[in-house]
């Protein structure tokens, strides 16, 4: 099976939202120091690197990540390249799969650097995708909304459409086209988001 890893590596150098919990990793036991095992511990924001948002992230009465259905995170997906300032209805005209990932200039930004701007997803594009039966939207940017947004229009549009979203993907080596997606979020009780290990399987390959 050929798999393309589209997950950003988590490490203490991973850029996070300004003011958010940085990624911390340390050894808590080492064999070289007399322990029977090597044992590590991690502390991180739920939005560091590649992650899935839950409605609870922006809605007080929204679902937490452990109750979000898993089906949208697995299945056929279209990868679409977008170079403009936002994803518009024109950019999704050819979308046929029920899952869509957008490769934008954010894929060229190092995991250790925070982008100055992102290619946000216009709410009208989300409504068009809803009408086509799309259940998941993903982006290589740290947010589907502009970084300075306080209204989070794209997030609310996705919730109203009953979709889920992935953020912080790494799509720099992924050509546009059809793939199979597997991107399951960790089951963290009551959490607003969770890290995922996201992979693509090229269609038609074993």
Secondary structure, 3 states (H helix, E strand, C coil): CCCEECCCCCCCCCCCCCCCCCCEEEEEECHHHCCCCCEEEEECCCCCCCEEECHHHCCCCCCCHHHCCCHHHEEEEEEEECCCCEECHHHHCCCCCCEEEEECHHHHCCCCCCCCCCCEECHHHHHHHHHCCCCEEEECCCCCCCCCCCCCHHHHHHHHHCCEEEECCCCCCCCCEEEEEECCECCCCCCCEEEECCEEEECCCC
